[in-house]
């Protein structure tokens, strides 16, 4: 039997701003669902104690591989660089 071909999922890279002002970066295929998970305490361990979170920015769509590479690159940046990048995106 031939398996049905499915279109590849579109992945989004997102940055959240936590209640304490810290930033969290992740990837997802459904941003609204994922932010709701974070705010319900069912997201990443990092955001559980820093709720509520709000979306600071997001970009996509990407393949899973590309989104993971972008996420990794963002997580390696220091806070000041992330904030400058967010400011540029906002303007």
N, C-alpha and C positions, 0 to 999 in steps of 0.2 A: 504494500500500500504506500502511496506517495503522500508524504506529509504536506499539508498546506503551507505555502510560503507566506511569511508574515513580513510586513514592512518593518525595517529596523526602528527601534524606539528612539525618540529624540530626547536627549539628555540636556539638562539645564545646570549651569554652575551658579550658585547663589551665595550671597554673603548676608548674614543676619547681624543685626545690632541687638545685643542683650541688654537687659535692664541695668546692669552695672557698667554699661558703656563698652564692654568688650565686643570683639567681632568673632563670628563663627562662619566658616566656609564649608560648603557641602555640595553634593550633586544629587539630582533627582529627575524623575520623569514627570512628576506632578508637583509643582511648587506649592499650590494651595494646600494640598493634602500634607505635604511634608512640614510646612510651617505650622499647621494645626497639630501635627504630631509633636513637634518641638514644644509648643505651648501647652499641650496636654501632659507633658512630662514623659512622653513615650518616644522622644527623638534621641538625639545624642546625649550621652552622659554629661558632657560639658554644659549643655544648655538647660538641664533639669533644674539646677539651682540658680539659674540666671533668667528665669522667666518673668515677664513675658518677653518674647523676642519679636522684632519687626524686620521686614525685608529691607536691607540697605540697597542692594542691587542684585540683578541677575542677568545672565547672558546665555544665549543658546539659539537655536538647537545645535547640539554637537553629537557625535557618536559617543558611546560609553567610554571608549579608550581616550578620545580627545578630551572629554570632560574631566576624566580622572587625572590626566596630565596637567590640565589647567588648574584644577583644585590643588594638586600637589605643589605647583609653582606658587600659588597664592599663599598656601599655608607656610611656605618657606620665607615669605616676606616679613619684615618687621612691621609693627603697628603703624609707625609714622608713614611708611611707604604705602600701606593699605589705605590709610586715611587720605593721603594725597591723591591716590588713584580714584577713590570714591568722590572726592571733591571735583576732579576733572570730569568724571562721568555725570555728575549732577549739573555741571555748567553747560 
